[in-house]
């Protein structure tokens, strides 16, 4: 096991193997191994022994942020709320559904 300490501008950075603990942010970074959520930085929580965003949030490379709502721009469906898909770079319901302001609902069929 490799244990590295460095002090940069009064910030203690400890690297144990591939896990970085930064004293200014008080916790492990995204995808770091953890035992409980108190070890994880910011909005990250410990899921399956790994620091990750909770299901309603997504990692943007720096922070956990809210998933996008209907009609917001997107690059992948992972960026959109759970009932939405990213189609033509917009978070939207599948074609048989409509957005009711909260979630996608099955459209009523007109007879």
C-alpha positions in Angstrom: 0.0 0.0 0.0 1.3 3.4 -1.0 0.7 6.2 1.5 1.6 9.8 0.3 1.3 13.0 2.3 1.6 16.5 0.8 0.9 20.0 2.1 -0.3 22.5 -0.5 -1.2 26.0 0.7 -2.2 24.7 4.2 -4.3 21.9 2.7 -3.3 18.4 3.7 -3.7 15.9 0.8 -3.3 12.3 1.7 -3.3 9.6 -1.0 -3.7 6.0 0.1 -3.4 3.8 -2.9 -5.6 5.5 -5.5 -7.9 7.2 -2.9 -7.4 10.9 -2.2 -8.5 12.5 1.1 -8.4 16.3 0.9 -8.6 18.1 4.3 -10.2 21.2 2.9 -13.1 19.3 1.4 -13.4 16.9 4.4 -14.0 13.7 2.6 -13.2 11.2 -0.1 -13.8 12.0 -3.8 -16.3 10.4 -6.3 -15.8 6.6 -6.8 -13.5 6.4 -3.7 -13.8 3.4 -1.4 -15.8 4.2 1.8 -17.3 2.5 4.8 -20.0 5.1 5.5 -21.4 8.4 4.0 -19.6 10.5 6.6 -16.3 9.7 4.8 -17.6 11.1 1.5 -17.2 14.7 0.3 -20.1 17.1 -0.2 -23.3 15.6 -1.5 -21.7 12.2 -2.1 -23.0 9.2 -0.2 -21.5 5.8 0.4 -23.3 3.3 -1.8 -22.0 -0.3 -2.0 -18.7 0.9 -0.3 -18.1 3.6 -3.0 -18.7 7.4 -2.7 -21.4 8.2 -5.3 -24.3 10.7 -5.8 -27.7 9.7 -4.6 -30.2 8.5 -7.3 -31.8 11.9 -7.8 -28.4 13.5 -8.5 -25.7 13.0 -11.1 -21.9 13.6 -11.0 -20.9 16.4 -13.4 -17.2 15.8 -12.9 -16.9 18.2 -9.9 -20.2 17.9 -7.9 -23.4 16.0 -7.5 -26.1 18.1 -9.3 -29.8 17.6 -9.8 -30.9 15.6 -12.8 -32.5 17.7 -15.6 -36.3 18.1 -15.9 -38.5 17.8 -19.0 -37.6 20.0 -21.9 -34.1 20.8 -20.6 -31.0 20.3 -22.8 -29.1 17.0 -22.3 -26.4 14.9 -23.9 -27.3 11.5 -22.4 -30.4 10.0 -20.7 -28.5 9.6 -17.5 -28.6 13.4 -17.1 -32.4 13.4 -17.1 -34.8 12.6 -14.3 -35.6 8.9 -14.0 -38.8 8.8 -16.1 -37.3 10.9 -18.9 -35.0 10.0 -21.9 -32.6 12.3 -23.7 -34.0 12.5 -27.3 -32.6 15.0 -29.8 -30.7 16.6 -26.9 -33.8 17.3 -24.9 -35.1 15.5 -21.8 -38.5 14.2 -22.6 -41.0 11.4 -22.1 -41.2 8.5 -24.6 -43.7 9.2 -27.4 -46.6 7.3 -25.8 -46.4 9.4 -22.6 -46.8 13.0 -21.6 -45.2 15.2 -18.9 -47.6 16.1 -16.1 -45.2 18.5 -14.4 -43.7 15.8 -12.1 -43.3 12.6 -14.1 -44.2 10.9 -17.4 -47.7 9.5 -17.6 -49.3 7.2 -20.2 -51.3 9.2 -22.7 -55.0 8.4 -22.8 -56.0 6.8 -26.1 -58.8 8.6 -27.9 -61.5 6.2 -29.3 
